């Protein structure tokens, strides 16, 4: 169907190429929380509020016990000083997380700047 384009040396790649040096998204970026990352990345709203149940639906598995009862699970820094694996989901999407354990929801706010 596109043989005439080949004959004239036209580029058949209809998808734009990523700029040089661009970071390719991989599952390793946000690990098992990749689907949460993609959801937050693709929202235009500055604030996205999700219930624990909605987060579990996005992930396809239940949140671990500490996520339901400990504020520290939602802290982007672990006790070892590095980022936690789950927090990569919202930090890579340029958001912060504020958990409300009583209401069982999390507000993900877009970072300023």
PDB file as gemmi writes it, atoms N, CA and C in Angstrom:
CRYST1    1.000    1.000    1.000  90.00  90.00  90.00 P 1                      
ATOM      1  N   UNK A   1       0.812  -1.196   0.000  1.00  0.00           N  
ATOM      2  CA  UNK A   1       0.000   0.000   0.000  1.00  0.00           C  
ATOM      3  C   UNK A   1       0.859   1.264   0.000  1.00  0.00           C  
ATOM      4  N   UNK A   2       2.004   1.243   0.655  1.00  0.00           N  
ATOM      5  CA  UNK A   2       2.859   2.421   0.705  1.00  0.00           C  
ATOM      6  C   UNK A   2       4.082   2.283  -0.204  1.00  0.00           C  
ATOM      7  N   UNK A   3       4.015   1.385  -1.187  1.00  0.00           N  
ATOM      8  CA  UNK A   3       5.173   1.128  -2.028  1.00  0.00           C  
ATOM      9  C   UNK A   3       5.653   2.385  -2.748  1.00  0.00           C  
ATOM     10  N   UNK A   4       4.748   3.270  -3.155  1.00  0.00           N  
ATOM     11  CA  UNK A   4       5.146   4.479  -3.863  1.00  0.00           C  
ATOM     12  C   UNK A   4       5.962   5.396  -2.960  1.00  0.00           C  
ATOM     13  N   UNK A   5       5.702   5.364  -1.645  1.00  0.00           N  
ATOM     14  CA  UNK A   5       6.497   6.184  -0.729  1.00  0.00           C  
ATOM     15  C   UNK A   5       7.912   5.639  -0.605  1.00  0.00           C  
ATOM     16  N   UNK A   6       8.032   4.309  -0.591  1.00  0.00           N  
ATOM     17  CA  UNK A   6       9.360   3.698  -0.527  1.00  0.00           C  
ATOM     18  C   UNK A   6      10.163   4.064  -1.767  1.00  0.00           C  
ATOM     19  N   UNK A   7       9.499   4.067  -2.896  1.00  0.00           N  
ATOM     20  CA  UNK A   7      10.181   4.356  -4.151  1.00  0.00           C  
ATOM     21  C   UNK A   7      10.783   5.753  -4.157  1.00  0.00           C  
ATOM     22  N   UNK A   8      10.157   6.681  -3.481  1.00  0.00           N  
ATOM     23  CA  UNK A   8      10.635   8.061  -3.446  1.00  0.00           C  
ATOM     24  C   UNK A   8      11.427   8.372  -2.176  1.00  0.00           C  
ATOM     25  N   UNK A   9      11.737   7.331  -1.375  1.00  0.00           N  
ATOM     26  CA  UNK A   9      12.571   7.514  -0.190  1.00  0.00           C  
ATOM     27  C   UNK A   9      11.890   8.265   0.936  1.00  0.00           C  
ATOM     28  N   UNK A  10      10.579   8.199   0.997  1.00  0.00           N  
ATOM     29  CA  UNK A  10       9.856   8.914   2.051  1.00  0.00           C  
ATOM     30  C   UNK A  10       9.886   8.097   3.342  1.00  0.00           C  
ATOM     31  N   UNK A  11       9.917   8.792   4.464  1.00  0.00           N  
ATOM     32  CA  UNK A  11       9.933   8.153   5.774  1.00  0.00           C  
ATOM     33  C   UNK A  11       8.559   7.581   6.081  1.00  0.00           C  
ATOM     34  N   UNK A  12       8.513   6.277   6.308  1.00  0.00           N  
ATOM     35  CA  UNK A  12       7.243   5.626   6.611  1.00  0.00           C  
ATOM     36  C   UNK A  12       6.964   5.565   8.103  1.00  0.00           C  
ATOM     37  N   UNK A  13       7.898   6.020   8.906  1.00  0.00           N  
ATOM     38  CA  UNK A  13       7.708   6.018  10.347  1.00  0.00           C  
ATOM     39  C   UNK A  13       6.776   7.173  10.709  1.00  0.00           C  
ATOM     40  N   UNK A  14       5.543   6.859  11.010  1.00  0.00           N  
ATOM     41  CA  UNK A  14       4.553   7.892  11.289  1.00  0.00           C  
ATOM     42  C   UNK A  14       4.592   8.364  12.738  1.00  0.00           C  
ATOM     43  N   UNK A  15       5.326   7.645  13.578  1.00  0.00           N  
ATOM     44  CA  UNK A  15       5.450   8.048  14.977  1.00  0.00           C  
ATOM     45  C   UNK A  15       6.672   8.933  15.140  1.00  0.00           C  
ATOM     46  N   UNK A  16       6.523  10.049  15.877  1.00  0.00           N  
ATOM     47  CA  UNK A  16       7.696  10.900  16.088  1.00  0.00           C  
ATOM     48  C   UNK A  16       8.708  10.182  16.968  1.00  0.00           C  
ATOM     49  N   UNK A  17       9.967  10.415  16.678  1.00  0.00           N  
ATOM     50  CA  UNK A  17      11.018   9.809  17.486  1.00  0.00           C  
ATOM     51  C   UNK A  17      11.239  10.647  18.734  1.00  0.00           C  
ATOM     52  N   UNK A  18      11.633   9.980  19.825  1.00  0.00           N  
ATOM     53  CA  UNK A  18      11.921  10.689  21.072  1.00  0.00           C  
ATOM     54  C   UNK A  18      13.171  11.529  20.877  1.00  0.00           C  
ATOM     55  N   UNK A  19      13.212  12.713  21.499  1.00  0.00           N  
ATOM     56  CA  UNK A  19      14.406  13.539  21.388  1.00  0.00           C  
ATOM     57  C   UNK A  19      15.616  12.825  21.989  1.00  0.00           C  
ATOM     58  N   UNK A  20      16.775  13.170  21.504  1.00  0.00           N  
ATOM     59  CA  UNK A  20      17.996  12.553  22.025  1.00  0.00           C  
ATOM     60  C   UNK A  20      18.101  12.825  23.517  1.00  0.00           C  
ATOM     61  N   UNK A  21      18.482  11.818  24.272  1.00  0.00           N  
ATOM     62  CA  UNK A  21      18.641  11.975  25.713  1.00  0.00           C  
ATOM     63  C   UNK A  21      17.355  11.814  26.500  1.00  0.00           C  
ATOM     64  N   UNK A  22      16.246  11.595  25.831  1.00  0.00           N  
ATOM     65  CA  UNK A  22      14.970  11.438  26.542  1.00  0.00           C  
ATOM     66  C   UNK A  22      14.986  10.119  27.299  1.00  0.00           C  
ATOM     67  N   UNK A  23      14.371  10.123  28.467  1.00  0.00           N  
ATOM     68  CA  UNK A  23      14.299   8.916  29.274  1.00  0.00           C  
ATOM     69  C   UNK A  23      13.147   8.074  28.783  1.00  0.00           C  
ATOM     70  N   UNK A  24      13.429   6.828  28.450  1.00  0.00           N  
ATOM     71  CA  UNK A  24      12.378   5.903  28.025  1.00  0.00           C  
ATOM     72  C   UNK A  24      11.697   5.353  29.251  1.00  0.00           C  
ATOM     73  N   UNK A  25      10.383   5.315  29.211  1.00  0.00           N  
ATOM     74  CA  UNK A  25       9.636   4.737  30.310  1.00  0.00           C  
ATOM     75  C   UNK A  25       9.780   3.229  30.282  1.00  0.00           C  
ATOM     76  N   UNK A  26      10.050   2.668  31.426  1.00  0.00           N  
ATOM     77  CA  UNK A  26      10.114   1.227  31.552  1.00  0.00           C  
ATOM     78  C   UNK A  26       9.409   0.836  32.831  1.00  0.00           C  
ATOM     79  N   UNK A  27       9.135  -0.420  32.976  1.00  0.00           N  
ATOM     80  CA  UNK A  27       8.517  -0.899  34.201  1.00  0.00           C  
ATOM     81  C   UNK A  27       9.408  -0.617  35.403  1.00  0.00           C  
ATOM     82  N   UNK A  28      10.711  -0.525  35.185  1.00  0.00           N  
ATOM     83  CA  UNK A  28      11.642  -0.307  36.284  1.00  0.00           C  
ATOM     84  C   UNK A  28      11.464   1.069  36.906  1.00  0.00           C  
ATOM     85  N   UNK A  29      10.943   2.032  36.166  1.00  0.00           N  
ATOM     86  CA  UNK A  29      10.793   3.377  36.699  1.00  0.00           C  
ATOM     87  C   UNK A  29       9.951   3.408  37.959  1.00  0.00           C  
ATOM     88  N   UNK A  30       8.813   2.770  37.945  1.00  0.00           N  
ATOM     89  CA  UNK A  30       7.927   2.782  39.104  1.00  0.00           C  
ATOM     90  C   UNK A  30       7.605   1.363  39.561  1.00  0.00           C  
ATOM     91  N   UNK A  31       8.316   0.394  39.039  1.00  0.00           N  
ATOM     92  CA  UNK A  31       8.143  -0.986  39.478  1.00  0.00           C  
ATOM     93  C   UNK A  31       6.708  -1.460  39.385  1.00  0.00           C  
ATOM     94  N   UNK A  32       6.264  -2.126  40.420  1.00  0.00           N  
ATOM     95  CA  UNK A  32       4.910  -2.674  40.426  1.00  0.00           C  
ATOM     96  C   UNK A  32       3.841  -1.589  40.532  1.00  0.00           C  
ATOM     97  N   UNK A  33       4.256  -0.348  40.789  1.00  0.00           N  
ATOM     98  CA  UNK A  33       3.325   0.781  40.900  1.00  0.00           C  
ATOM     99  C   UNK A  33       3.257   1.586  39.595  1.00  0.00           C  
ATOM    100  N   UNK A  34       3.727   1.002  38.505  1.00  0.00           N  
ATOM    101  CA  UNK A  34       3.761   1.665  37.201  1.00  0.00           C  
ATOM    102  C   UNK A  34       2.383   2.166  36.758  1.00  0.00           C  
ATOM    103  N   UNK A  35       1.348   1.385  36.996  1.00  0.00           N  
ATOM    104  CA  UNK A  35       0.009   1.807  36.548  1.00  0.00           C  
ATOM    105  C   UNK A  35      -0.468   3.040  37.305  1.00  0.00           C  
ATOM    106  N   UNK A  36      -0.102   3.171  38.580  1.00  0.00           N  
ATOM    107  CA  UNK A  36      -0.441   4.386  39.344  1.00  0.00           C  
ATOM    108  C   UNK A  36       0.333   5.568  38.779  1.00  0.00           C  
ATOM    109  N   UNK A  37       1.598   5.353  38.485  1.00  0.00           N  
ATOM    110  CA  UNK A  37       2.413   6.404  37.878  1.00  0.00           C  
ATOM    111  C   UNK A  37       1.775   6.907  36.583  1.00  0.00           C  
ATOM    112  N   UNK A  38       1.424   6.000  35.691  1.00  0.00           N  
ATOM    113  CA  UNK A  38       0.847   6.398  34.404  1.00  0.00           C  
ATOM    114  C   UNK A  38      -0.474   7.134  34.588  1.00  0.00           C  
ATOM    115  N   UNK A  39      -1.294   6.670  35.533  1.00  0.00           N  
ATOM    116  CA  UNK A  39      -2.569   7.325  35.776  1.00  0.00           C  
ATOM    117  C   UNK A  39      -2.341   8.764  36.240  1.00  0.00           C  
ATOM    118  N   UNK A  40      -1.442   8.947  37.200  1.00  0.00           N  
ATOM    119  CA  UNK A  40      -1.181  10.290  37.730  1.00  0.00           C  
ATOM    120  C   UNK A  40      -0.512  11.179  36.686  1.00  0.00           C  
ATOM    121  N   UNK A  41       0.375  10.608  35.908  1.00  0.00           N  
ATOM    122  CA  UNK A  41       1.061  11.373  34.863  1.00  0.00           C  
ATOM    123  C   UNK A  41       0.073  11.916  33.839  1.00  0.00           C  
ATOM    124  N   UNK A  42      -0.949  11.145  33.528  1.00  0.00           N  
ATOM    125  CA  UNK A  42      -1.875  11.507  32.465  1.00  0.00           C  
ATOM    126  C   UNK A  42      -3.049  12.366  32.913  1.00  0.00           C  
ATOM    127  N   UNK A  43      -3.121  12.725  34.180  1.00  0.00           N  
ATOM    128  CA  UNK A  43      -4.200  13.586  34.669  1.00  0.00           C  
ATOM    129  C   UNK A  43      -3.793  15.047  34.515  1.00  0.00           C  
ATOM    130  N   UNK A  44      -4.717  15.860  34.043  1.00  0.00           N  
ATOM    131  CA  UNK A  44      -4.452  17.285  33.874  1.00  0.00           C  
ATOM    132  C   UNK A  44      -4.695  18.080  35.155  1.00  0.00           C  
ATOM    133  N   UNK A  45      -5.518  17.558  36.038  1.00  0.00           N  
ATOM    134  CA  UNK A  45      -5.851  18.274  37.272  1.00  0.00           C  
ATOM    135  C   UNK A  45      -4.618  18.427  38.145  1.00  0.00           C  
ATOM    136  N   UNK A  46      -4.529  19.541  38.839  1.00  0.00           N  
ATOM    137  CA  UNK A  46      -3.423  19.763  39.760  1.00  0.00           C  
ATOM    138  C   UNK A  46      -3.546  18.899  41.005  1.00  0.00           C  
ATOM    139  N   UNK A  47      -4.762  18.495  41.347  1.00  0.00           N  
ATOM    140  CA  UNK A  47      -4.991  17.622  42.497  1.00  0.00           C  
ATOM    141  C   UNK A  47      -5.844  16.446  42.054  1.00  0.00           C  
ATOM    142  N   UNK A  48      -5.368  15.252  42.386  1.00  0.00           N  
ATOM    143  CA  UNK A  48      -6.104  14.022  42.107  1.00  0.00           C  
ATOM    144  C   UNK A  48      -6.271  13.311  43.442  1.00  0.00           C  
ATOM    145  N   UNK A  49      -7.510  13.065  43.833  1.00  0.00           N  
ATOM    146  CA  UNK A  49      -7.785  12.356  45.082  1.00  0.00           C  
ATOM    147  C   UNK A  49      -8.310  10.962  44.744  1.00  0.00           C  
ATOM    148  N   UNK A  50      -7.626   9.959  45.287  1.00  0.00           N  
ATOM    149  CA  UNK A  50      -8.016   8.566  45.049  1.00  0.00           C  
ATOM    150  C   UNK A  50      -8.227   7.863  46.377  1.00  0.00           C  
ATOM    151  N   UNK A  51      -9.267   7.050  46.448  1.00  0.00           N  
ATOM    152  CA  UNK A  51      -9.468   6.222  47.636  1.00  0.00           C  
ATOM    153  C   UNK A  51      -8.487   5.059  47.574  1.00  0.00           C  
ATOM    154  N   UNK A  52      -8.291   4.416  48.711  1.00  0.00           N  
ATOM    155  CA  UNK A  52      -7.430   3.233  48.728  1.00  0.00           C  
ATOM    156  C   UNK A  52      -7.956   2.191  47.735  1.00  0.00           C  
ATOM    157  N   UNK A  53      -9.266   2.036  47.686  1.00  0.00           N  
ATOM    158  CA  UNK A  53      -9.873   1.075  46.767  1.00  0.00           C  
ATOM    159  C   UNK A  53      -9.588   1.410  45.317  1.00  0.00           C  
ATOM    160  N   UNK A  54      -9.642   2.687  44.963  1.00  0.00           N  
ATOM    161  CA  UNK A  54      -9.353   3.103  43.587  1.00  0.00           C  
ATOM    162  C   UNK A  54      -7.889   2.847  43.240  1.00  0.00           C  
ATOM    163  N   UNK A  55      -7.002   3.094  44.198  1.00  0.00           N  
ATOM    164  CA  UNK A  55      -5.584   2.825  43.970  1.00  0.00           C  
ATOM    165  C   UNK A  55      -5.367   1.330  43.756  1.00  0.00           C  
ATOM    166  N   UNK A  56      -6.014   0.515  44.582  1.00  0.00           N  
ATOM    167  CA  UNK A  56      -5.896  -0.940  44.436  1.00  0.00           C  
ATOM    168  C   UNK A  56      -6.441  -1.409  43.088  1.00  0.00           C  
ATOM    169  N   UNK A  57      -7.533  -0.797  42.639  1.00  0.00           N  
ATOM    170  CA  UNK A  57      -8.076  -1.144  41.319  1.00  0.00           C  
ATOM    171  C   UNK A  57      -7.078  -0.811  40.209  1.00  0.00           C  
ATOM    172  N   UNK A  58      -6.426   0.346  40.313  1.00  0.00           N  
ATOM    173  CA  UNK A  58      -5.420   0.728  39.320  1.00  0.00           C  
ATOM    174  C   UNK A  58      -4.236  -0.241  39.323  1.00  0.00           C  
ATOM    175  N   UNK A  59      -3.812  -0.617  40.529  1.00  0.00           N  
ATOM    176  CA  UNK A  59      -2.636  -1.478  40.669  1.00  0.00           C  
ATOM    177  C   UNK A  59      -2.922  -2.923  40.296  1.00  0.00           C  
ATOM    178  N   UNK A  60      -4.130  -3.366  40.599  1.00  0.00           N  
ATOM    179  CA  UNK A  60      -4.473  -4.766  40.363  1.00  0.00           C  
ATOM    180  C   UNK A  60      -4.094  -5.675  41.517  1.00  0.00           C  
ATOM    181  N   UNK A  61      -3.734  -5.093  42.639  1.00  0.00           N  
ATOM    182  CA  UNK A  61      -3.422  -5.863  43.847  1.00  0.00           C  
ATOM    183  C   UNK A  61      -3.690  -4.977  45.060  1.00  0.00           C  
ATOM    184  N   UNK A  62      -3.915  -5.588  46.234  1.00  0.00           N  
ATOM    185  CA  UNK A  62      -4.199  -4.784  47.426  1.00  0.00           C  
ATOM    186  C   UNK A  62      -2.969  -4.035  47.926  1.00  0.00           C  
ATOM    187  N   UNK A  63      -3.211  -2.867  48.489  1.00  0.00           N  
ATOM    188  CA  UNK A  63      -2.130  -2.138  49.138  1.00  0.00           C  
ATOM    189  C   UNK A  63      -1.640  -2.946  50.335  1.00  0.00           C  
ATOM    190  N   UNK A  64      -0.360  -2.863  50.661  1.00  0.00           N  
ATOM    191  CA  UNK A  64       0.133  -3.594  51.826  1.00  0.00           C  
ATOM    192  C   UNK A  64      -0.422  -3.003  53.116  1.00  0.00           C  
ATOM    193  N   UNK A  65      -0.450  -3.807  54.162  1.00  0.00           N  
ATOM    194  CA  UNK A  65      -0.994  -3.383  55.447  1.00  0.00           C  
ATOM    195  C   UNK A  65      -0.478  -2.044  55.947  1.00  0.00           C  
ATOM    196  N   UNK A  66       0.843  -1.789  55.915  1.00  0.00           N  
ATOM    197  CA  UNK A  66       1.354  -0.510  56.400  1.00  0.00           C  
ATOM    198  C   UNK A  66       0.781   0.703  55.657  1.00  0.00           C  
ATOM    199  N   UNK A  67       0.427   0.547  54.394  1.00  0.00           N  
ATOM    200  CA  UNK A  67      -0.138   1.661  53.622  1.00  0.00           C  
ATOM    201  C   UNK A  67      -1.472   2.106  54.204  1.00  0.00           C  
ATOM    202  N   UNK A  68      -2.171   1.193  54.845  1.00  0.00           N  
ATOM    203  CA  UNK A  68      -3.503   1.490  55.379  1.00  0.00           C  
ATOM    204  C   UNK A  68      -3.479   2.096  56.766  1.00  0.00           C  
ATOM    205  N   UNK A  69      -2.326   2.002  57.456  1.00  0.00           N  
ATOM    206  CA  UNK A  69      -2.293   2.457  58.858  1.00  0.00           C  
ATOM    207  C   UNK A  69      -1.107   3.352  59.209  1.00  0.00           C  
ATOM    208  N   UNK A  70      -0.132   3.505  58.328  1.00  0.00           N  
ATOM    209  CA  UNK A  70       1.065   4.283  58.656  1.00  0.00           C  
ATOM    210  C   UNK A  70       1.284   5.421  57.662  1.00  0.00           C  
ATOM    211  N   UNK A  71       1.370   6.638  58.200  1.00  0.00           N  
ATOM    212  CA  UNK A  71       1.684   7.779  57.341  1.00  0.00           C  
ATOM    213  C   UNK A  71       3.055   7.610  56.681  1.00  0.00           C  
ATOM    214  N   UNK A  72       3.976   6.981  57.397  1.00  0.00           N  
ATOM    215  CA  UNK A  72       5.344   6.866  56.898  1.00  0.00           C  
ATOM    216  C   UNK A  72       5.424   6.061  55.599  1.00  0.00           C  
ATOM    217  N   UNK A  73       4.470   5.161  55.345  1.00  0.00           N  
ATOM    218  CA  UNK A  73       4.494   4.385  54.106  1.00  0.00           C  
ATOM    219  C   UNK A  73       4.366   5.309  52.906  1.00  0.00           C  
ATOM    220  N   UNK A  74       3.681   6.423  53.076  1.00  0.00           N  
ATOM    221  CA  UNK A  74       3.443   7.369  51.995  1.00  0.00           C  
ATOM    222  C   UNK A  74       4.535   8.427  51.891  1.00  0.00           C  
ATOM    223  N   UNK A  75       5.516   8.385  52.790  1.00  0.00           N  
ATOM    224  CA  UNK A  75       6.634   9.319  52.776  1.00  0.00           C  
ATOM    225  C   UNK A  75       7.585   8.925  51.651  1.00  0.00           C  
ATOM    226  N   UNK A  76       8.030   9.884  50.841  1.00  0.00           N  
ATOM    227  CA  UNK A  76       8.898   9.520  49.717  1.00  0.00           C  
ATOM    228  C   UNK A  76      10.287   9.055  50.136  1.00  0.00           C  
ATOM    229  N   UNK A  77      10.679   9.271  51.374  1.00  0.00           N  
ATOM    230  CA  UNK A  77      11.995   8.837  51.842  1.00  0.00           C  
ATOM    231  C   UNK A  77      11.840   7.669  52.811  1.00  0.00           C  
ATOM    232  N   UNK A  78      12.625   6.638  52.600  1.00  0.00           N  
ATOM    233  CA  UNK A  78      12.597   5.490  53.501  1.00  0.00           C  
ATOM    234  C   UNK A  78      13.483   5.770  54.703  1.00  0.00           C  
ATOM    235  N   UNK A  79      13.480   4.861  55.635  1.00  0.00           N  
ATOM    236  CA  UNK A  79      14.341   4.982  56.811  1.00  0.00           C  
ATOM    237  C   UNK A  79      15.819   4.988  56.401  1.00  0.00           C  
ATOM    238  N   UNK A  80      16.108   4.470  55.200  1.00  0.00           N  
ATOM    239  CA  UNK A  80      17.488   4.409  54.724  1.00  0.00           C  
ATOM    240  C   UNK A  80      17.886   5.679  53.986  1.00  0.00           C  
ATOM    241  N   UNK A  81      16.986   6.642  53.878  1.00  0.00           N  
ATOM    242  CA  UNK A  81      17.298   7.916  53.257  1.00  0.00           C  
ATOM    243  C   UNK A  81      17.046   7.999  51.765  1.00  0.00           C  
ATOM    244  N   UNK A  82      16.693   6.900  51.133  1.00  0.00           N  
ATOM    245  CA  UNK A  82      16.425   6.908  49.698  1.00  0.00           C  
ATOM    246  C   UNK A  82      14.940   6.870  49.431  1.00  0.00           C  
ATOM    247  N   UNK A  83      14.561   7.019  48.176  1.00  0.00           N  
ATOM    248  CA  UNK A  83      13.129   6.967  47.848  1.00  0.00           C  
ATOM    249  C   UNK A  83      12.571   5.561  48.033  1.00  0.00           C  
ATOM    250  N   UNK A  84      11.322   5.501  48.457  1.00  0.00           N  
ATOM    251  CA  UNK A  84      10.655   4.208  48.579  1.00  0.00           C  
ATOM    252  C   UNK A  84      10.168   3.780  47.206  1.00  0.00           C  
ATOM    253  N   UNK A  85      10.045   2.494  46.996  1.00  0.00           N  
ATOM    254  CA  UNK A  85       9.648   2.012  45.669  1.00  0.00           C  
ATOM    255  C   UNK A  85       8.262   2.508  45.286  1.00  0.00           C  
ATOM    256  N   UNK A  86       7.332   2.531  46.240  1.00  0.00           N  
ATOM    257  CA  UNK A  86       5.977   2.985  45.907  1.00  0.00           C  
ATOM    258  C   UNK A  86       5.930   4.481  45.631  1.00  0.00           C  
ATOM    259  N   UNK A  87       6.765   5.265  46.314  1.00  0.00           N  
ATOM    260  CA  UNK A  87       6.711   6.716  46.121  1.00  0.00           C  
ATOM    261  C   UNK A  87       7.231   7.127  44.748  1.00  0.00           C  
ATOM    262  N   UNK A  88       7.993   6.245  44.093  1.00  0.00           N  
ATOM    263  CA  UNK A  88       8.428   6.552  42.727  1.00  0.00           C  
ATOM    264  C   UNK A  88       7.227   6.787  41.815  1.00  0.00           C  
ATOM    265  N   UNK A  89       6.123   6.118  42.095  1.00  0.00           N  
ATOM    266  CA  UNK A  89       4.927   6.262  41.254  1.00  0.00           C  
ATOM    267  C   UNK A  89       4.453   7.702  41.202  1.00  0.00           C  
ATOM    268  N   UNK A  90       4.401   8.375  42.331  1.00  0.00           N  
ATOM    269  CA  UNK A  90       3.914   9.763  42.296  1.00  0.00           C  
ATOM    270  C   UNK A  90       5.033  10.779  42.128  1.00  0.00           C  
ATOM    271  N   UNK A  91       6.245  10.498  42.598  1.00  0.00           N  
ATOM    272  CA  UNK A  91       7.310  11.479  42.411  1.00  0.00           C  
ATOM    273  C   UNK A  91       7.732  11.556  40.943  1.00  0.00           C  
ATOM    274  N   UNK A  92       7.755  10.417  40.241  1.00  0.00           N  
ATOM    275  CA  UNK A  92       8.069  10.447  38.814  1.00  0.00           C  
ATOM    276  C   UNK A  92       6.973  11.145  38.005  1.00  0.00           C  
ATOM    277  N   UNK A  93       5.753  11.151  38.539  1.00  0.00           N  
ATOM    278  CA  UNK A  93       4.646  11.853  37.898  1.00  0.00           C  
ATOM    279  C   UNK A  93       4.592  13.320  38.341  1.00  0.00           C  
ATOM    280  N   UNK A  94       5.642  13.764  39.059  1.00  0.00           N  
ATOM    281  CA  UNK A  94       5.769  15.144  39.530  1.00  0.00           C  
ATOM    282  C   UNK A  94       4.657  15.539  40.498  1.00  0.00           C  
ATOM    283  N   UNK A  95       4.375  14.631  41.433  1.00  0.00           N  
ATOM    284  CA  UNK A  95       3.318  14.879  42.415  1.00  0.00           C  
ATOM    285  C   UNK A  95       3.803  14.552  43.824  1.00  0.00           C  
ATOM    286  N   UNK A  96       3.105  15.124  44.793  1.00  0.00           N  
ATOM    287  CA  UNK A  96       3.295  14.777  46.197  1.00  0.00           C  
ATOM    288  C   UNK A  96       2.061  14.014  46.649  1.00  0.00           C  
ATOM    289  N   UNK A  97       2.207  13.251  47.718  1.00  0.00           N  
ATOM    290  CA  UNK A  97       1.083  12.465  48.240  1.00  0.00           C  
ATOM    291  C   UNK A  97       0.794  12.893  49.669  1.00  0.00           C  
ATOM    292  N   UNK A  98      -0.484  13.157  49.944  1.00  0.00           N  
ATOM    293  CA  UNK A  98      -0.941  13.459  51.295  1.00  0.00           C  
ATOM    294  C   UNK A  98      -2.035  12.459  51.626  1.00  0.00           C  
ATOM    295  N   UNK A  99      -1.721  11.570  52.566  1.00  0.00           N  
ATOM    296  CA  UNK A  99      -2.656  10.497  52.906  1.00  0.00           C  
ATOM    297  C   UNK A  99      -3.584  10.946  54.035  1.00  0.00           C  
ATOM    298  N   UNK A 100      -4.839  10.510  53.963  1.00  0.00           N  
ATOM    299  CA  UNK A 100      -5.811  10.686  55.040  1.00  0.00           C  
ATOM    300  C   UNK A 100      -6.245   9.273  55.430  1.00  0.00           C  
ATOM    301  N   UNK A 101      -5.625   8.749  56.498  1.00  0.00           N  
ATOM    302  CA  UNK A 101      -5.882   7.367  56.891  1.00  0.00           C  
ATOM    303  C   UNK A 101      -7.311   7.151  57.357  1.00  0.00           C  
ATOM    304  N   UNK A 102      -7.915   8.156  57.986  1.00  0.00           N  
ATOM    305  CA  UNK A 102      -9.294   8.026  58.462  1.00  0.00           C  
ATOM    306  C   UNK A 102     -10.261   7.940  57.290  1.00  0.00           C  
ATOM    307  N   UNK A 103     -10.088   8.823  56.324  1.00  0.00           N  
ATOM    308  CA  UNK A 103     -10.959   8.835  55.140  1.00  0.00           C  
ATOM    309  C   UNK A 103     -10.557   7.768  54.124  1.00  0.00           C  
ATOM    310  N   UNK A 104      -9.396   7.148  54.303  1.00  0.00           N  
ATOM    311  CA  UNK A 104      -8.885   6.108  53.416  1.00  0.00           C  
ATOM    312  C   UNK A 104      -8.742   6.612  51.982  1.00  0.00           C  
ATOM    313  N   UNK A 105      -8.080   7.793  51.867  1.00  0.00           N  
ATOM    314  CA  UNK A 105      -7.796   8.320  50.544  1.00  0.00           C  
ATOM    315  C   UNK A 105      -6.461   9.046  50.532  1.00  0.00           C  
ATOM    316  N   UNK A 106      -6.009   9.372  49.335  1.00  0.00           N  
ATOM    317  CA  UNK A 106      -4.734  10.063  49.156  1.00  0.00           C  
ATOM    318  C   UNK A 106      -4.944  11.186  48.142  1.00  0.00           C  
ATOM    319  N   UNK A 107      -4.446  12.385  48.498  1.00  0.00           N  
ATOM    320  CA  UNK A 107      -4.462  13.515  47.574  1.00  0.00           C  
ATOM    321  C   UNK A 107      -3.078  13.605  46.936  1.00  0.00           C  
ATOM    322  N   UNK A 108      -3.044  13.525  45.621  1.00  0.00           N  
ATOM    323  CA  UNK A 108      -1.799  13.657  44.875  1.00  0.00           C  
ATOM    324  C   UNK A 108      -1.804  15.036  44.228  1.00  0.00           C  
ATOM    325  N   UNK A 109      -0.931  15.917  44.713  1.00  0.00           N  
ATOM    326  CA  UNK A 109      -0.866  17.284  44.206  1.00  0.00           C  
ATOM    327  C   UNK A 109       0.348  17.454  43.292  1.00  0.00           C  
ATOM    328  N   UNK A 110       0.120  18.203  42.205  1.00  0.00           N  
ATOM    329  CA  UNK A 110       1.203  18.469  41.281  1.00  0.00           C  
ATOM    330  C   UNK A 110       2.199  19.392  41.978  1.00  0.00           C  
ATOM    331  N   UNK A 111       3.497  19.083  41.815  1.00  0.00           N  
ATOM    332  CA  UNK A 111       4.554  19.912  42.406  1.00  0.00           C  
ATOM    333  C   UNK A 111       4.643  21.222  41.651  1.00  0.00           C  
ATOM    334  N   UNK A 112       4.856  22.291  42.377  1.00  0.00           N  
ATOM    335  CA  UNK A 112       5.032  23.619  41.779  1.00  0.00           C  
ATOM    336  C   UNK A 112       6.399  23.698  41.134  1.00  0.00           C  
ATOM    337  N   UNK A 113       6.470  24.407  40.022  1.00  0.00           N  
ATOM    338  CA  UNK A 113       7.773  24.682  39.420  1.00  0.00           C  
ATOM    339  C   UNK A 113       8.189  23.686  38.514  1.00  0.00           C  
TER     340      UNK A 113                                                      
END                                                                             
